[in-house]
Amino acid sequence: NAGVTQTPKFQVLKTGQSMTLQCAQDMNHNSMYWYRQDPGMGLRLIYYSASEGTTDKGEVPNGYNVSRLNKREFSLRLESAAPSQTSVYFCASRPRAASGREVRETQYFGPGTRLLVL
Amino acid sequence: GDSVTQMEGPVTLSEEAFLTINCTYTATGYPSLFWYVQYPGEGLQLLLKATKADDKGSNKGFEATYRKETTSFHLEKGSVQVSDSAVYFCALREETSYDKVIFGPGTSLSVIP
């Protein structure tokens, strides 16, 4: 298994340009997430998708849109990039919670996309 | 809202020193608690977890105990190695939300030979 893969690894954009960050997982996980990581602020959730066909806003959704294309893929789109969106973006996935009391907690993270907006 | 606070870094230790990274949280109910580790140039990996009060999570020589009375989940290791150099994130999952995990700001650890 490749796990969680992200493309591109690095991208430079000019203010106002648009781009889509791609994420795919081959672990048959139901939940997928997009985070951004900024110095001194940890990871902040942008959007998540609990299952194919559903998406929900996280802590910092403004300026972003997402698409859960199928169970494997979850893309993040910046329609008009701004310098404040310079960050490292991580995609993650998690399997469905088991029934009963057991909860499958572990999130599996991709290697990240470094985005610089000038 | 719920939050996670970690000790400020960076932390620099000599090999074989004792490590403590403090983590405290604010949450309603009974959250699940985690430590994630991020090695240079990589994504985060789950290091250990605890899902109820007084549970001890452990992995690779690291330990952390879920202390409800002090709302803490401090990370400890008795003897660090150079290979432990990384950024460590404390995190919690709210009791009422399966999907929302809140991360602390991270603590950078450098271990020197």
Contacts between the chains, C-beta under 8 A, distances in Angstrom:
chain1	res1	chain2	res2	distance
A	4	B	43	7.3
A	31	B	98	7.8
A	31	B	99	5.9
A	33	B	99	7.4
A	35	B	103	7.9
A	40	B	105	5.2
A	40	B	106	8.0
A	41	B	105	5.8
A	42	B	4	7.6
A	42	B	89	6.0
A	42	B	103	3.9
A	42	B	104	5.3
A	42	B	105	4.5
A	42	B	106	5.4
A	43	B	44	7.4
A	43	B	89	7.1
A	43	B	103	4.3
A	44	B	103	7.6
A	45	B	100	6.4
A	45	B	101	7.3
A	48	B	99	5.1
A	48	B	100	7.6
A	50	B	98	7.4
A	50	B	99	5.7
A	56	B	99	7.5
A	58	B	100	7.1
A	90	B	43	5.7
A	90	B	44	7.0
A	92	B	43	7.7
A	92	B	44	7.8
A	94	B	99	8.0
A	97	B	98	6.0
A	103	B	32	7.3
A	103	B	51	7.2
A	103	B	98	7.3
A	105	B	32	5.9
A	105	B	34	7.0
A	105	B	46	7.6
A	105	B	49	5.6
A	105	B	51	7.1
A	105	B	93	6.8
A	106	B	46	4.8
A	106	B	49	7.7
A	107	B	44	7.7
A	107	B	46	7.1
A	107	B	101	6.7
A	109	B	43	3.3
A	109	B	44	4.5
A	109	B	45	7.1
A	110	B	43	5.3
A	111	B	41	7.4
A	111	B	42	6.0
A	111	B	43	5.1
A	112	B	42	7.8
A	112	B	43	5.6
